[in-house]
Amino acid sequence: MLENFDATKKGSFEQITIIGCGLIGSSVARAVVRGSATATLVLADADKAVLDEARTLGLASTYVSDTAASVKNSDLIILPCRLAQWRRLLLRWLQS
C-alpha cells in the first residue's frame, strides 16, 4: 500500500487532523489549506472558545473537542502541543 504513496502529491491525504489550534496549530492549518487539496481538515482542541475562534476564521472543514474521535480515519495527525501532552493523548487514543 505505501509503495504507491507520494507525500509530495497534492491530495495525498484524505484527512488530516491537527490537535491543538493555538498559535502553532492555526498556522499549520493555514499552511495545509493553502498548500494541499486535502479532502478533510479536522481541528481538535479541548477549549471550546479556541474552536469557536478557529471556526470563525474558517481554518478547517471540521471542528471537534474530542481528540480521540478526531483522529479516527485520519491519514496524518499533527500534534502542535507541548511534549508533556503527547503521552496523555496517545494513551487515550490507544484505549478508545
C-alpha positions in Angstrom: 0.0 0.0 0.0 2.7 2.6 0.9 4.8 1.7 -2.1 2.5 3.9 -4.2 2.3 6.8 -1.7 3.7 10.1 -2.7 3.5 12.7 0.1 4.6 15.5 -2.2 1.5 15.0 -4.4 -1.4 17.3 -3.7 -4.3 15.4 -2.1 -2.1 12.6 -0.8 -4.0 12.7 2.5 -7.8 12.3 2.5 -8.0 13.5 6.1 -5.5 15.5 8.2 -6.1 16.1 11.9 -4.4 18.9 13.9 -4.7 18.5 17.6 -4.4 22.0 19.2 -5.5 25.2 17.4 -3.3 27.7 19.2 -0.7 29.8 17.5 1.2 26.9 16.0 -1.8 24.7 15.2 -3.7 27.5 13.5 -0.6 28.4 11.5 -0.2 24.8 10.4 -3.9 24.7 9.5 -3.5 27.7 7.2 -0.4 26.1 5.6 -2.3 22.9 5.0 -5.3 24.6 3.4 -3.0 26.8 1.3 -0.7 24.0 0.1 -2.9 20.9 -0.4 -6.0 19.6 -1.8 -6.8 17.5 1.4 -10.4 16.4 1.4 -11.0 17.0 5.1 -9.0 19.1 7.6 -10.0 18.4 11.2 -9.1 20.8 14.0 -9.4 19.4 17.6 -9.0 21.4 20.8 -10.3 20.8 24.3 -11.0 24.5 24.6 -14.4 25.4 23.1 -13.5 29.1 22.8 -10.4 28.2 20.8 -12.5 26.0 18.5 -15.1 28.8 18.1 -12.4 31.2 17.1 -10.9 28.7 14.6 -14.4 28.2 13.2 -14.9 32.0 12.8 -11.6 32.2 10.9 -12.6 29.2 8.7 -9.4 27.3 9.3 -10.8 23.8 8.7 -13.8 21.8 7.5 -14.4 20.0 10.8 -14.0 21.2 14.4 -14.1 18.8 17.4 -13.3 18.8 21.1 -12.9 15.0 21.4 -9.4 14.3 20.4 -9.9 10.6 20.3 -12.7 10.9 17.9 -10.8 13.4 15.8 -8.1 11.0 14.8 -10.3 8.2 13.6 -9.9 7.9 9.8 -7.0 10.3 9.7 -4.2 9.7 7.3 -2.0 12.3 9.1 -2.1 13.5 12.7 -0.2 16.7 13.6 0.4 17.4 17.3 1.5 21.0 17.7 1.2 20.8 21.5 3.6 20.6 24.4 5.5 17.3 24.6 4.1 16.7 28.1 0.7 16.3 26.5 1.7 13.7 23.9 1.8 10.7 26.2 -1.6 11.5 27.7 -3.1 12.0 24.2 -1.6 8.8 22.8 -2.7 6.7 25.7 -6.2 8.0 25.5 -6.4 7.2 21.8 -5.0 3.7 22.3 -7.7 3.0 24.9 -10.5 4.2 22.7 
